[in-house]
Amino acid sequence: MEPTPPVIKSCTTYLQNASALLLGSGVRYALVGVLNTAVGYAVFYLCLRLGMGHLVSLALSYAVGVVHSFLWNRLWTFKAQGAVARQVPRFVVVTGLTFALNAAMLQGLVHVGMRPDLGQLMCLVVTTVVGYFGHRLWSFR
């Protein structure tokens, strides 16, 4: 049996380490995301029931979610050690971009006749994935 070339060993080790890291932070991000989504969606739904428009409701739900999400993701999900003063603006940028994506998608879905509450559930799938990679690769790096 021939020995495994060093490049193959290096690639295998890298993939194993990346997989373990992604599964660890990915699972924690998902758990924080579930809680944050529940909190955010509750705010969104409550605002709708109080007669606010869907975009105002979305903005308020994001405002509550930003604080909740930053704290849990910084301290638990990514266990970030860096300067908070550097991480907060990055977190806000990623969150702002996901908000813009969410608002555009939600507006489009409402425009074609979908109920805002159901449209937002669809948007959450996309923005969760975009947010994870944005925060993992930039906000808390």
TORKOL-4160 file (C-alpha; in steps of 0.2 Angstrom, whole numbers, padded with zeros to 4 digits, m for minus):
141
<pt num="1" X="0000" Y="0000" Z="0000"/>
<pt num="2" X="0007" Y="0017" Z="m0005"/>
<pt num="3" X="0008" Y="0031" Z="0008"/>
<pt num="4" X="m0004" Y="0045" Z="0007"/>
<pt num="5" X="0004" Y="0060" Z="m0001"/>
<pt num="6" X="0006" Y="0075" Z="0011"/>
<pt num="7" X="m0005" Y="0086" Z="0000"/>
<pt num="8" X="m0019" Y="0074" Z="0002"/>
<pt num="9" X="m0016" Y="0073" Z="0021"/>
<pt num="10" X="m0016" Y="0092" Z="0023"/>
<pt num="11" X="m0032" Y="0094" Z="0013"/>
<pt num="12" X="m0041" Y="0080" Z="0023"/>
<pt num="13" X="m0035" Y="0088" Z="0039"/>
<pt num="14" X="m0041" Y="0105" Z="0034"/>
<pt num="15" X="m0058" Y="0098" Z="0028"/>
<pt num="16" X="m0060" Y="0089" Z="0045"/>
<pt num="17" X="m0056" Y="0104" Z="0055"/>
<pt num="18" X="m0067" Y="0115" Z="0044"/>
<pt num="19" X="m0081" Y="0103" Z="0046"/>
<pt num="20" X="m0079" Y="0102" Z="0065"/>
<pt num="21" X="m0079" Y="0121" Z="0066"/>
<pt num="22" X="m0094" Y="0124" Z="0055"/>
<pt num="23" X="m0104" Y="0111" Z="0064"/>
<pt num="24" X="m0100" Y="0118" Z="0081"/>
<pt num="25" X="m0103" Y="0136" Z="0077"/>
<pt num="26" X="m0116" Y="0132" Z="0064"/>
<pt num="27" X="m0126" Y="0122" Z="0077"/>
<pt num="28" X="m0124" Y="0136" Z="0090"/>
<pt num="29" X="m0129" Y="0149" Z="0076"/>
<pt num="30" X="m0144" Y="0139" Z="0072"/>
<pt num="31" X="m0150" Y="0138" Z="0090"/>
<pt num="32" X="m0147" Y="0157" Z="0093"/>
<pt num="33" X="m0156" Y="0160" Z="0076"/>
<pt num="34" X="m0171" Y="0150" Z="0082"/>
<pt num="35" X="m0172" Y="0160" Z="0098"/>
<pt num="36" X="m0169" Y="0176" Z="0089"/>
<pt num="37" X="m0181" Y="0172" Z="0075"/>
<pt num="38" X="m0195" Y="0168" Z="0088"/>
<pt num="39" X="m0192" Y="0184" Z="0097"/>
<pt num="40" X="m0191" Y="0194" Z="0080"/>
<pt num="41" X="m0206" Y="0186" Z="0073"/>
<pt num="42" X="m0216" Y="0188" Z="0089"/>
<pt num="43" X="m0212" Y="0207" Z="0088"/>
<pt num="44" X="m0216" Y="0207" Z="0069"/>
<pt num="45" X="m0232" Y="0198" Z="0071"/>
<pt num="46" X="m0237" Y="0209" Z="0086"/>
<pt num="47" X="m0233" Y="0225" Z="0076"/>
<pt num="48" X="m0244" Y="0219" Z="0062"/>
<pt num="49" X="m0258" Y="0215" Z="0074"/>
<pt num="50" X="m0256" Y="0233" Z="0081"/>
<pt num="51" X="m0260" Y="0240" Z="0064"/>
<pt num="52" X="m0242" Y="0244" Z="0058"/>
<pt num="53" X="m0237" Y="0241" Z="0040"/>
<pt num="54" X="m0226" Y="0226" Z="0036"/>
<pt num="55" X="m0210" Y="0236" Z="0033"/>
<pt num="56" X="m0212" Y="0246" Z="0049"/>
<pt num="57" X="m0215" Y="0229" Z="0058"/>
<pt num="58" X="m0200" Y="0222" Z="0050"/>
<pt num="59" X="m0189" Y="0236" Z="0055"/>
<pt num="60" X="m0194" Y="0235" Z="0073"/>
<pt num="61" X="m0192" Y="0216" Z="0074"/>
<pt num="62" X="m0174" Y="0219" Z="0066"/>
<pt num="63" X="m0170" Y="0232" Z="0079"/>
<pt num="64" X="m0174" Y="0220" Z="0094"/>
<pt num="65" X="m0166" Y="0206" Z="0085"/>
<pt num="66" X="m0150" Y="0215" Z="0082"/>
<pt num="67" X="m0146" Y="0217" Z="0100"/>
<pt num="68" X="m0151" Y="0200" Z="0105"/>
<pt num="69" X="m0142" Y="0192" Z="0091"/>
<pt num="70" X="m0125" Y="0202" Z="0093"/>
<pt num="71" X="m0124" Y="0197" Z="0111"/>
<pt num="72" X="m0127" Y="0179" Z="0109"/>
<pt num="73" X="m0117" Y="0177" Z="0093"/>
<pt num="74" X="m0102" Y="0186" Z="0100"/>
<pt num="75" X="m0102" Y="0177" Z="0117"/>
<pt num="76" X="m0108" Y="0160" Z="0113"/>
<pt num="77" X="m0109" Y="0156" Z="0094"/>
<pt num="78" X="m0092" Y="0162" Z="0088"/>
<pt num="79" X="m0084" Y="0165" Z="0105"/>
<pt num="80" X="m0076" Y="0181" Z="0098"/>
<pt num="81" X="m0062" Y="0188" Z="0107"/>
<pt num="82" X="m0058" Y="0204" Z="0097"/>
<pt num="83" X="m0062" Y="0222" Z="0100"/>
<pt num="84" X="m0081" Y="0225" Z="0102"/>
<pt num="85" X="m0078" Y="0242" Z="0094"/>
<pt num="86" X="m0073" Y="0233" Z="0078"/>
<pt num="87" X="m0086" Y="0220" Z="0078"/>
<pt num="88" X="m0101" Y="0231" Z="0081"/>
<pt num="89" X="m0100" Y="0241" Z="0065"/>
<pt num="90" X="m0096" Y="0225" Z="0055"/>
<pt num="91" X="m0111" Y="0216" Z="0063"/>
<pt num="92" X="m0122" Y="0231" Z="0059"/>
<pt num="93" X="m0116" Y="0231" Z="0041"/>
<pt num="94" X="m0120" Y="0212" Z="0038"/>
<pt num="95" X="m0136" Y="0214" Z="0047"/>
<pt num="96" X="m0141" Y="0229" Z="0037"/>
<pt num="97" X="m0137" Y="0220" Z="0021"/>
<pt num="98" X="m0148" Y="0205" Z="0026"/>
<pt num="99" X="m0162" Y="0218" Z="0032"/>
<pt num="100" X="m0161" Y="0226" Z="0014"/>
<pt num="101" X="m0162" Y="0209" Z="0006"/>
<pt num="102" X="m0176" Y="0204" Z="0018"/>
<pt num="103" X="m0186" Y="0220" Z="0014"/>
<pt num="104" X="m0184" Y="0218" Z="m0005"/>
<pt num="105" X="m0189" Y="0200" Z="m0004"/>
<pt num="106" X="m0204" Y="0203" Z="0007"/>
<pt num="107" X="m0210" Y="0218" Z="m0003"/>
<pt num="108" X="m0209" Y="0207" Z="m0019"/>
<pt num="109" X="m0219" Y="0193" Z="m0011"/>
<pt num="110" X="m0232" Y="0205" Z="m0004"/>
<pt num="111" X="m0233" Y="0213" Z="m0021"/>
<pt num="112" X="m0237" Y="0196" Z="m0029"/>
<pt num="113" X="m0251" Y="0193" Z="m0017"/>
<pt num="114" X="m0243" Y="0183" Z="m0003"/>
<pt num="115" X="m0248" Y="0187" Z="0015"/>
<pt num="116" X="m0234" Y="0197" Z="0024"/>
<pt num="117" X="m0233" Y="0184" Z="0039"/>
<pt num="118" X="m0231" Y="0170" Z="0027"/>
<pt num="119" X="m0219" Y="0179" Z="0016"/>
<pt num="120" X="m0208" Y="0183" Z="0031"/>
<pt num="121" X="m0206" Y="0165" Z="0035"/>
<pt num="122" X="m0200" Y="0162" Z="0018"/>
<pt num="123" X="m0187" Y="0176" Z="0019"/>
<pt num="124" X="m0180" Y="0170" Z="0035"/>
<pt num="125" X="m0173" Y="0155" Z="0027"/>
<pt num="126" X="m0163" Y="0165" Z="0015"/>
<pt num="127" X="m0157" Y="0178" Z="0027"/>
<pt num="128" X="m0152" Y="0165" Z="0040"/>
<pt num="129" X="m0140" Y="0158" Z="0028"/>
<pt num="130" X="m0133" Y="0174" Z="0022"/>
<pt num="131" X="m0131" Y="0181" Z="0040"/>
<pt num="132" X="m0122" Y="0166" Z="0046"/>
<pt num="133" X="m0108" Y="0167" Z="0033"/>
<pt num="134" X="m0107" Y="0186" Z="0034"/>
<pt num="135" X="m0105" Y="0185" Z="0053"/>
<pt num="136" X="m0094" Y="0170" Z="0052"/>
<pt num="137" X="m0082" Y="0176" Z="0039"/>
<pt num="138" X="m0082" Y="0195" Z="0043"/>
<pt num="139" X="m0091" Y="0202" Z="0058"/>
<pt num="140" X="m0082" Y="0191" Z="0071"/>
<pt num="141" X="m0066" Y="0187" Z="0062"/>
